């Protein structure tokens, strides 16, 4: 499964092309929809809607989903529409509008969409839905999840091997269950190679607050952290800023953002949201769509780490170095073949 890992600049350009319903959360805003795949006059053309739980902005996860939808639209004779929700109320509104407009497949994502989907999918048993990055157990919903903890283990191991101060940090979006997959995996990976490493953790309180994330990254650096992993979505931009201004190292999430500042952003934990959206659409168009749970980890190339599981256009920073990358590749293989079991925090009591 080949992945498309792009720089943040490319993501922002993609958003410009694909963002939908920007101002009012209404799926009828044709000026902001993405429609691809040839003439719209064909009555046989499949129609697929991608509904985001919030505005895409510079959130790499949602931008990658849009990229996957755009790729599918370019390869299949389908009509697609990418729709942003502007507030919690518009989430349900957009889902209902997509149903009313007779979309053949409606794709959503994240825990933010669960309540609305659990309400609307049972009311429309003949409509096909898919949700990315969480599970909804209904007969007309496909769920797609990631084993983020496996990639986080690799990132933690990288930090544990590279740190010179023996202190590393995590700036985390929020203290919610899914983020503990990242934190637990990171801690296990770091401790596996460096039992004495200290790991600092602070919560931003949301996914879109670069100022707060920057403040917390500076705080962790003041406590000795020479590597601070950004785990705060849009907030990672603040972590990157802090690293550049204060001379420490950092990493981002979802897409390869090392090109933003190669001197300080030295790794990226990858998550193939683009590929799973593309494959979801492909299965639907080709008649292979099933209502089950699809699980993507290192083995399926659904998650990864720059330089280890995926190549990068950015040169490897000496803080990490090839010797560490070689060790991480061995660890990755051990996870894939089952010799290393990484804890999934969502499966703990």
Secondary structure, DSSP 8 states (H G I E B T S, - for coil): -------HHHHHHHHHHH--STTT--TT-GGG----SS-TT-TT-EEEEEE-SS--TT-HHHHHHHHHHHHHHHHSSEEEEEE---SHHHHHHHHHHHHHTT-SEEEEESGGGHHHHHHHHHHTTTSEEEEESB----TTEEEEEE-HHHHHHHHHHHHHHH-SSSEEEEEES-SSHHHHHHHHHHHHHHHHH-TT-EEEEEE-SSSS-HHHHHHHHHHHHHTT-SEEEEESGGGHHHHHHHHHHHT-EEEEEES--GGG-TTTEEEEEEE-HHHHHHHHHHHHHTT---SSEEEE-TTTTSEEEBTTTB--SS---TTTHHHHHHHHHHHHHHHHTTSS----GGG--
